[in-house]
Amino acid sequence: MASTAFELKGKRVFVAGHRGMVGAALMRRLAREQADLLTVSRSEVDLRDQAAVNAWFAAKRPQAVFLAAAKVGGIVANNTLRAEFLYDNLAISSNVIQAAHATRCEKLMFFGSSCIYPRLAPQPLREDSMLAGPLEPTNEPYAIAKIAGLKMAEAYRSQYGADFISVMPTNLYGPGDNYHPEYSHVIAALIRRFHEAKISGGGNVVVWGTGTPRREFLYVDDLADACIHLMKTYSSPELVNIGTGEDISIAELALMVAAAVGFRGEISFDASRPDGTPRKLLDVGRLSGLGWRATTSLEDGIRLAYLAYRADSDGRHPSDLPVPDNGPILRINRR
Ligand SMILES: NC(=O)c1ccc[n+]([C@@H]2O[C@H](COP(=O)([O-])OP(=O)(O)OC[C@H]3O[C@@H](n4cnc5c(N)ncnc54)[C@H](OP(=O)(O)O)[C@@H]3O)[C@@H](O)[C@H]2O)c1
């Protein structure tokens, strides 16, 4: 596994998907790197549009790209919008990766996800489990498209010598999460439901599934910090998992979110809703060997996420949140 020094300072750095949860966290973190940050809104350049992407890259010539634009969602969205998840993600990945190569971009980071490993891969999930078994059926279209993206980054490296790397983040949460009532990820969904129940004085919150699946969660500003670290120091075809290496049951998580929100009613579980993969935890040995580990505890991260959820109502976008001098933003000091 090669290691190299790649300087971001003074470079034209494109964050694709800068208004998304990951993209906004990258923007906050990159503000400390003295790079020339490039962004473009979807209304100007739809990344599914190959000609528009090529023209934009030819004009702006980014030297580094974080490919954090994607069609992303929770279990219901993945299972319902199957054609969109496949088409959008295939088109975005292939357009951006090819345009980056054609304009001689020096470095690109592609974002995979822990949910694209095989459904029954041994836990904790190692990077070499990729493609070693059948996928989780509920998000197979998303996984197929994302795996194609990983393979493109790998193939452009082996055929053209392009310095394209791929990371595999675990479940993320934090400022800029999607709070859609049906299409959100679990922590965002829980924050919203507990908050609304608290405000309306509701006594019972129903959590989807049995509460027994175990999941790992990473605060999104920690992810951004890991990505900058890898962009600067890592150059190799092997995937790199990004997570905390610790998991928690959904039932325990629900109690933690309820406490952070201040909800004091009852919590029940709707076992008729799908659980998805029984357990999902990343092996983060490779990442720690590369010199990075997460610093935000789940308890602190959930409080910060809840603060950000409430700040959303004052009209601030996550990419406009204050930029810290160092460390993740809005860190809570524990007594
Ligand atoms: N969220 C997680 O838990 C998680 C976990 C593992 C990996 N990841 C990966 O991290 C990356 C970012 O995820 P995220 O959670 O930040 O997603 P997100 O909040 O939904 O943001 C996605 C971004 O992509 C942009 N986008 C989508 N389709 C586009 C299109 N056709 N043209 C231009 N822009 C488009 C969106 O633009 P608009 O603002 O216009 O909608 C948005 O800015 C994805 O590759 C995802 O697979 C996420």
PDBQT file of the ligand as one rigid body, heavy atoms in Angstrom, charges set to zero:
ROOT
HETATM    1  N1  LIG A 401     -25.042   9.568   4.140  1.00  0.00    +0.000 N 
HETATM    2  C1  LIG A 401     -24.430   8.458   4.496  1.00  0.00    +0.000 C 
HETATM    3  O1  LIG A 401     -24.726   7.871   5.563  1.00  0.00    +0.000 OA
HETATM    4  C2  LIG A 401     -23.368   7.863   3.632  1.00  0.00    +0.000 A 
HETATM    5  C3  LIG A 401     -22.735   6.707   4.068  1.00  0.00    +0.000 A 
HETATM    6  C4  LIG A 401     -21.750   6.142   3.269  1.00  0.00    +0.000 A 
HETATM    7  C5  LIG A 401     -21.405   6.742   2.079  1.00  0.00    +0.000 A 
HETATM    8  N2  LIG A 401     -22.028   7.883   1.674  1.00  0.00    +0.000 N 
HETATM    9  C6  LIG A 401     -21.635   8.457   0.385  1.00  0.00    +0.000 C 
HETATM   10  O2  LIG A 401     -21.260   9.808   0.531  1.00  0.00    +0.000 OA
HETATM   11  C7  LIG A 401     -21.634  10.542  -0.632  1.00  0.00    +0.000 C 
HETATM   12  C8  LIG A 401     -22.456  11.761  -0.230  1.00  0.00    +0.000 C 
HETATM   13  O3  LIG A 401     -23.610  11.368   0.497  1.00  0.00    +0.000 OA
HETATM   14  P1  LIG A 401     -24.500  12.433   1.286  1.00  0.00    +0.000 P 
HETATM   15  O4  LIG A 401     -25.057  11.740   2.464  1.00  0.00    +0.000 OA
HETATM   16  O5  LIG A 401     -23.775  13.712   1.441  1.00  0.00    +0.000 OA
HETATM   17  O6  LIG A 401     -25.708  12.639   0.259  1.00  0.00    +0.000 OA
HETATM   18  P2  LIG A 401     -26.686  13.907   0.122  1.00  0.00    +0.000 P 
HETATM   19  O7  LIG A 401     -26.738  14.677   1.384  1.00  0.00    +0.000 OA
HETATM   20  O8  LIG A 401     -27.943  13.388  -0.466  1.00  0.00    +0.000 OA
HETATM   21  O9  LIG A 401     -25.924  14.815  -0.947  1.00  0.00    +0.000 OA
HETATM   22  C9  LIG A 401     -25.789  14.384  -2.244  1.00  0.00    +0.000 C 
HETATM   23  C10 LIG A 401     -25.339  15.560  -3.075  1.00  0.00    +0.000 C 
HETATM   24  O10 LIG A 401     -25.260  15.097  -4.423  1.00  0.00    +0.000 OA
HETATM   25  C11 LIG A 401     -25.879  16.056  -5.244  1.00  0.00    +0.000 C 
HETATM   26  N3  LIG A 401     -26.438  15.445  -6.427  1.00  0.00    +0.000 N 
HETATM   27  C12 LIG A 401     -27.247  14.349  -6.489  1.00  0.00    +0.000 A 
HETATM   28  N4  LIG A 401     -27.608  14.125  -7.758  1.00  0.00    +0.000 NA
HETATM   29  C13 LIG A 401     -27.009  15.102  -8.507  1.00  0.00    +0.000 A 
HETATM   30  C14 LIG A 401     -27.010  15.418  -9.863  1.00  0.00    +0.000 A 
HETATM   31  N5  LIG A 401     -27.697  14.667 -10.757  1.00  0.00    +0.000 N 
HETATM   32  N6  LIG A 401     -26.302  16.486 -10.286  1.00  0.00    +0.000 NA
HETATM   33  C15 LIG A 401     -25.627  17.247  -9.404  1.00  0.00    +0.000 A 
HETATM   34  N7  LIG A 401     -25.574  17.007  -8.095  1.00  0.00    +0.000 NA
HETATM   35  C16 LIG A 401     -26.284  15.941  -7.651  1.00  0.00    +0.000 A 
HETATM   36  C17 LIG A 401     -26.967  16.650  -4.397  1.00  0.00    +0.000 C 
HETATM   37  O11 LIG A 401     -27.325  17.883  -4.961  1.00  0.00    +0.000 OA
HETATM   38  P3  LIG A 401     -28.606  18.728  -4.475  1.00  0.00    +0.000 P 
HETATM   39  O12 LIG A 401     -28.104  19.476  -3.291  1.00  0.00    +0.000 OA
HETATM   40  O13 LIG A 401     -28.948  19.564  -5.630  1.00  0.00    +0.000 OA
HETATM   41  O14 LIG A 401     -29.659  17.712  -4.136  1.00  0.00    +0.000 OA
HETATM   42  C18 LIG A 401     -26.292  16.745  -3.062  1.00  0.00    +0.000 C 
HETATM   43  O15 LIG A 401     -25.541  17.925  -2.964  1.00  0.00    +0.000 OA
HETATM   44  C19 LIG A 401     -22.395   9.571  -1.520  1.00  0.00    +0.000 C 
HETATM   45  O16 LIG A 401     -21.532   9.083  -2.509  1.00  0.00    +0.000 OA
HETATM   46  C20 LIG A 401     -22.785   8.454  -0.599  1.00  0.00    +0.000 C 
HETATM   47  O17 LIG A 401     -22.878   7.246  -1.287  1.00  0.00    +0.000 OA
HETATM   48  C21 LIG A 401     -22.990   8.464   2.433  1.00  0.00    +0.000 A 
ENDROOT
TORSDOF 0
